[in-house]
Amino acid sequence: KTKLAVIPVGYADGYGRELSNLAYTLINGQRAPIRGRICMNLAMVDITDIKNVKIGDIVTLIGNDNNENISVEQLANLIKSINYEILARFSRSITRQIIF
């Protein structure tokens, strides 16, 4: 059985439909692949192999979670684009946390 989680981000937020079934997120330091079509305000991620996922867990779209990483360049390469386009798409509704 496949176990899916719904995350509240979609193409209206700048997380493009082109990333459907290509990109992954990070949850609890593990990769959670995007499954199905990214919708306007939500996306589904496969959490089948991730233990102890619960409502309220942080979902990383770009950045680090433990030893895993998703870079802007990786997302851009998936859709044959450039990193600046990926960043420019994200709307102000997306919470940004910059960590140095």
DAVEN-V721950 format. One record per helix or strand. SS is the DSSP state (a for helix, b for strand). FROM is the first residue (numbers start at 1). LEN is the number of residues. If there is no record, write none. Layout:
BEGIN
ss=<SS/SS>
from=<FROM/FROM>
len=<LEN/LEN>
END
This chain:
BEGIN
ss=<b/a/a/b/b/b/b/b/b/a/a>
from=<4/11/17/24/30/43/59/63/68/72/83>
len=<4/3/3/4/6/4/2/3/3/7/7>
END
